[in-house]
């Protein structure tokens, strides 16, 4: 990297666990997992990933930024859907290889790309030890129509691009 | 693996997101990240990882089992410290590559190996855009003394082993 690292590299286990230096531990892909909860309800909304730049931008702007593993690019949450996340609090875990983000949702209040409030809209149910395991939908009401929102955003983006 | 897989392999994106088949998506290391919250307070306690066996045992026994990446082995939460986790609810996220576990803690009620209630005992504080980032301790009171608990458990285990 030509740019200086924004965060120092982790040093000792004791410093990671008991120190006041924020030295996040990124994995082999340069990512750290982020648990996102609603500051209002406490509900877990999603699990996402940040690279160093996404983490720095989130801290500097107060708006959640992530690294999209599927699209291979930095992503400001809500840039297409309008469902952004304002950071209320950020916390680091003991070994600084996970982050907890408490956020306020904007827009339709849907954190999930399927249009739902939370990505965790299904419960795991078991028929008993060694038995079948299925998913049961609840918390599954859509706050927006993903087809319409992402098609529209995609179209707008293409228009913008072709006019540049 | 000589054993048949306990869970079916993921198929299509649409089936992962809108189906009732639980077909968890394990990463290249065979792991899935698990967000663990307190069923009582809603607080995020830890982020851990499960392999297929840990996931199956958790579902079958109602006691949280994880894969320890540092020790390279399956681990029943609380097996040494007595701070076990009874599963109240398990949820899967949209693309079934993350799990949310709502648990009741037993023992001293400390999810963290440092003896604290939660692994997220430090807040990330920023001095402003581009500025210094530090950690501030709160929720950091220890519920048990990790030195005593793990030394004792280690010693007991060694004794047991040598007497076998």
Boltz contact constraints between the chains, C-beta under 6 A:
constraints:
  - contact:
      token1: [A, 17]
      token2: [B, 114]
      max_distance: 6.0
  - contact:
      token1: [A, 20]
      token2: [B, 134]
      max_distance: 6.0
  - contact:
      token1: [A, 20]
      token2: [B, 135]
      max_distance: 6.0
  - contact:
      token1: [A, 22]
      token2: [B, 124]
      max_distance: 6.0
  - contact:
      token1: [A, 22]
      token2: [B, 133]
      max_distance: 6.0
  - contact:
      token1: [A, 22]
      token2: [B, 134]
      max_distance: 6.0
  - contact:
      token1: [A, 22]
      token2: [B, 135]
      max_distance: 6.0
  - contact:
      token1: [A, 33]
      token2: [B, 33]
      max_distance: 6.0
  - contact:
      token1: [A, 35]
      token2: [B, 35]
      max_distance: 6.0
  - contact:
      token1: [A, 35]
      token2: [B, 44]
      max_distance: 6.0
  - contact:
      token1: [A, 42]
      token2: [B, 42]
      max_distance: 6.0
  - contact:
      token1: [A, 44]
      token2: [B, 35]
      max_distance: 6.0
  - contact:
      token1: [A, 44]
      token2: [B, 100]
      max_distance: 6.0
  - contact:
      token1: [A, 47]
      token2: [B, 35]
      max_distance: 6.0
  - contact:
      token1: [A, 47]
      token2: [B, 98]
      max_distance: 6.0
  - contact:
      token1: [A, 59]
      token2: [B, 126]
      max_distance: 6.0
  - contact:
      token1: [A, 60]
      token2: [B, 129]
      max_distance: 6.0
  - contact:
      token1: [A, 90]
      token2: [B, 124]
      max_distance: 6.0
  - contact:
      token1: [A, 91]
      token2: [B, 120]
      max_distance: 6.0
  - contact:
      token1: [A, 91]
      token2: [B, 123]
      max_distance: 6.0
  - contact:
      token1: [A, 92]
      token2: [B, 122]
      max_distance: 6.0
  - contact:
      token1: [A, 92]
      token2: [B, 124]
      max_distance: 6.0
  - contact:
      token1: [A, 92]
      token2: [B, 135]
      max_distance: 6.0
  - contact:
      token1: [A, 93]
      token2: [B, 119]
      max_distance: 6.0
  - contact:
      token1: [A, 93]
      token2: [B, 120]
      max_distance: 6.0
  - contact:
      token1: [A, 94]
      token2: [B, 112]
      max_distance: 6.0
  - contact:
      token1: [A, 94]
      token2: [B, 114]
      max_distance: 6.0
  - contact:
      token1: [A, 94]
      token2: [B, 119]
      max_distance: 6.0
  - contact:
      token1: [A, 98]
      token2: [B, 47]
      max_distance: 6.0
  - contact:
      token1: [A, 100]
      token2: [B, 44]
      max_distance: 6.0
  - contact:
      token1: [A, 100]
      token2: [B, 120]
      max_distance: 6.0
  - contact:
      token1: [A, 112]
      token2: [B, 94]
      max_distance: 6.0
  - contact:
      token1: [A, 114]
      token2: [B, 17]
      max_distance: 6.0
  - contact:
      token1: [A, 114]
      token2: [B, 94]
      max_distance: 6.0
  - contact:
      token1: [A, 119]
      token2: [B, 93]
      max_distance: 6.0
  - contact:
      token1: [A, 119]
      token2: [B, 94]
      max_distance: 6.0
  - contact:
      token1: [A, 120]
      token2: [B, 91]
      max_distance: 6.0
  - contact:
      token1: [A, 120]
      token2: [B, 93]
      max_distance: 6.0
  - contact:
      token1: [A, 120]
      token2: [B, 100]
      max_distance: 6.0
  - contact:
      token1: [A, 122]
      token2: [B, 92]
      max_distance: 6.0
  - contact:
      token1: [A, 123]
      token2: [B, 91]
      max_distance: 6.0
  - contact:
      token1: [A, 124]
      token2: [B, 22]
      max_distance: 6.0
  - contact:
      token1: [A, 124]
      token2: [B, 90]
      max_distance: 6.0
  - contact:
      token1: [A, 124]
      token2: [B, 92]
      max_distance: 6.0
  - contact:
      token1: [A, 126]
      token2: [B, 59]
      max_distance: 6.0
  - contact:
      token1: [A, 129]
      token2: [B, 60]
      max_distance: 6.0
  - contact:
      token1: [A, 133]
      token2: [B, 22]
      max_distance: 6.0
  - contact:
      token1: [A, 134]
      token2: [B, 20]
      max_distance: 6.0
  - contact:
      token1: [A, 134]
      token2: [B, 22]
      max_distance: 6.0
  - contact:
      token1: [A, 135]
      token2: [B, 20]
      max_distance: 6.0
  - contact:
      token1: [A, 135]
      token2: [B, 22]
      max_distance: 6.0
  - contact:
      token1: [A, 135]
      token2: [B, 92]
      max_distance: 6.0
